[in-house]
Amino acid sequence: MKHYLSIKDIDSLSDWVSEARTLKANPMAHKNLGEGKTICLLFFNNSLRTRLSTQKAALNLGMDVMVMNFGSEGWQLEFEDGAVMNQGKSEHIKEAAKVVSQFCDIVAIRAFASLTDKEKDEAEIVLNGFKNYASIPVVNMESSVAHPLQALADAITIDEQHTKPRPKVVLSWAPHPKALPHAVANSFVEMMQLQNADFVITHPKGYELNPEITKDTVIEYDQEKAMENADFVYVKNWSSYSDYGKVISQDLDWMMTLEKLGNAKFMHCLPVRRNVVVEDAVLDGEQSLVIEQANNRTYAAQVVLKKILSSLT
Ligand code: CP
């Protein structure tokens, strides 16, 4: 495997999940695979889980890890071809990506959506800039439109926790004071389209995700109806896609409560705002899977890095 940029790079979800669970049972089984290899993690945005779990996964495989908060510590990058760089941007992606490629064997990038320019966000200029100009494999640690490491961890978690061959999984929008990107929701939708699950999305009108991603997935605007007999409820806020990047509702009636959850398991990628997105009783109760999801980020990253390392000559 050359890159891990989106869910489309997974050739067999069941094989990947099975391999991740095997790695979880014995994380150090391939501790020599990455010997002499270095991964460089470049963060244009903040992180807790992605940063630590990707480092942990690389260390479990015997790799060396270099981390840079590029957004606050690197030179401001120019991505436009032919740009006259006489303003604030000091370095072009063409040089930056080639230079990074000399120092490491894999580069992983976190670069969120601006939520101000849909066209640029969908062009994935940072991730694709590295893909186009780096000579080494690129891993997506959450880009403008996708968070495939999170979605793989979510698939591992559902595989571990399900009690029916075809569970009902609901993705429910929740209120949030800030405009958040669509990346987590997009990748979760794409992952559920690969999974053997009855999958329903619920959100207020106006919060429809990109229809090219949701395709024919069922959308139910009545949250209570959507959640009937749910086995897993994945809660996430995202901003409007049609009125791009806008917060058009903060309706607290959409907050997840223990009463609404019924017998379902609760999922969220974290970080989460308590008593806005979900009430304390859910997060502090036994139906919450959020800590296990975060733990599975290591094995999601480890299966990805293992596959890339195995393909390096
Ligand atoms: N879920 C997730 O990606 O967490 P971080 O933003 O803390 O990395």
Residues whose N, C-alpha, C, O or C-beta is under 5 A from the ligand:
A	BS01	CP	N46 S47 L48 R49 T50 R51 C269 L270 P271
